[in-house]
Amino acid sequence: MTKTTAARRPAEPVAVRPVQAPPPAGDRRRRRLADQARAYGFLLGGLICFALFSWWPAIRAVVIAFQKYTPGSSPEWVGTANFTRVWHDPEFSAAWRNTLTFTLLALLVGFAVPFVMALVLNELRHAQAFFRVVVYLPVMIPPVVSALLWKWFYDPGAGLANETLRFLHLPTSNWSNGTDTALISLVIVATWANMGGTVLIYLAALQSIPGELYEAAELDGANLLQRIRHVTVPQTRFVILMLMLLQIIATMQVFTEPFVITGGGPESATVTVLYLIYKYAFLYNDFGGACALSVMLLVLLGVFSAVYLRLTRSAEGDA
């Protein structure tokens, strides 16, 4: 039996596609312009929202600060009369003093506590996700609801705070009803309600620190406090400085806690600048005075922010 070899088929020719020439420069330019126009079109909605609900009200408030304005009547230009009248208000100095004191207490209490809690959470090896949710939970509660809960908690009669002190045979307190304790009571409320987001930001910054730095510090014999001072703080310096600026701006605009819990009392002990602005606008029907106070607060925060950023940039440059 003879072997037969199968005839091989000739290879089919490969179709070669012609190389397309690049589009002309004019077409590329038009396509790039169309992409940019589409991108700016998407941004236009956000710009319109900012213009209508942020920039225009701010500009309008600056204009009303120099007018005698009541809703339903035509405004009358009065120059700096609103600023002069507000300046001589007996509650003006009390409002600024309470606001600055609240900001200082919030820095001493509300700025240190979130950082310490972030350090503790960063050292946990189990149930870290659960404690993150627990820490962030107060932020998800509406501010008014949170303030009402704390108002009941601070009740000098049947409030949970004094009931706990009585159970422990400790002296009770007037809390938000006392002129000496009302402001610090509000600081505690604001710290509890708002520290969740700050803790998570600190925690993210801590977890971005390379572990080799801590290992090197431990090999050099550094204890826990020394590692925090020489490794943790320098590595999270930018986050700390930025959150400090944001916290000062936020606490200078405190309103919900004195409005809901104390009503500015007792004896104007918790009247803040924003609460006084509310009184001028909605109790006195004096929108000119309210806008004058708003402009004062805006100028103060703007100057402080500029000086703060200049000093921090200079310090970083020297370092």
Residue pairs with C-beta under 8 A, 6 or more apart in sequence:
22 28
23 31
58 298
61 291
61 294
61 295
62 291
62 295
64 75
64 287
64 288
64 291
65 82
65 83
65 288
65 291
65 292
65 294
65 295
66 77
66 78
66 79
66 80
66 82
66 288
67 75
67 76
67 77
67 78
67 82
67 288
68 75
68 76
68 77
68 78
68 81
68 82
68 288
69 75
69 76
69 287
69 288
69 291
70 285
70 287
71 287
78 288
82 288
82 289
82 291
82 292
83 292
83 295
83 296
85 289
85 292
86 92
86 280
86 289
86 292
86 293
86 296
89 276
91 268
91 271
91 276
91 279
92 276
94 268
94 271
95 271
95 272
95 273
95 275
95 276
96 273
98 183
98 268
98 269
98 270
98 271
98 272
99 252
99 254
99 272
99 273
99 274
101 183
102 183
102 186
102 187
102 251
102 254
102 272
103 248
103 251
103 252
105 183
105 184
105 187
106 187
106 190
106 191
106 247
106 251
107 244
107 247
107 248
107 251
109 187
109 188
109 191
110 187
110 190
110 191
110 194
110 195
110 247
110 251
111 243
111 244
111 247
113 191
113 195
114 195
114 198
114 199
114 202
115 202
115 240
117 135
117 195
117 199
118 199
118 200
118 202
118 203
118 206
119 206
119 228
119 232
121 128
121 131
121 132
121 135
121 199
121 203
122 203
122 206
122 207
124 131
132 200
132 203
135 195
135 196
135 199
135 200
136 196
136 197
136 199
136 200
137 196
138 146
138 192
138 193
138 194
138 195
138 196
139 193
139 194
139 196
139 197
141 149
141 193
143 193
143 256
144 256
144 260
146 189
146 192
146 193
147 189
147 193
147 256
147 257
147 259
147 260
147 261
148 260
150 176
150 189
150 192
150 257
150 261
151 176
151 260
151 261
152 159
152 160
153 159
153 160
153 161
154 161
154 175
154 176
154 177
154 185
154 261
155 161
155 162
156 162
156 172
156 173
156 174
156 175
156 177
159 175
161 173
161 175
162 172
162 173
162 175
165 171
165 172
165 173
166 172
173 181
174 181
175 181
175 182
175 185
176 182
176 185
176 186
176 261
176 262
176 270
177 262
177 266
178 266
179 266
179 267
179 269
182 262
182 265
182 266
182 269
182 270
183 269
183 270
185 261
186 254
186 257
186 258
186 261
186 262
186 270
189 257
189 261
190 251
190 254
190 257
194 250
198 243
198 247
201 239
201 243
202 236
202 239
202 243
205 235
205 236
205 239
206 232
206 236
208 235
209 231
209 232
209 235
209 236
213 231
213 235
214 227
214 231
217 226
217 227
217 230
217 231
218 227
222 230
222 231
233 240
237 316
241 312
245 305
245 308
245 309
248 304
248 308
249 301
249 305
252 273
252 297
252 300
252 301
253 273
253 274
253 297
254 272
254 274
255 272
255 274
255 275
255 278
257 270
258 264
258 270
258 271
258 272
258 275
259 275
259 278
261 270
262 269
262 270
264 270
264 271
264 272
264 275
264 279
273 293
273 296
273 297
274 297
276 293
277 290
277 293
277 294
277 297
278 290
280 286
280 287
280 289
280 290
280 293
281 287
281 290
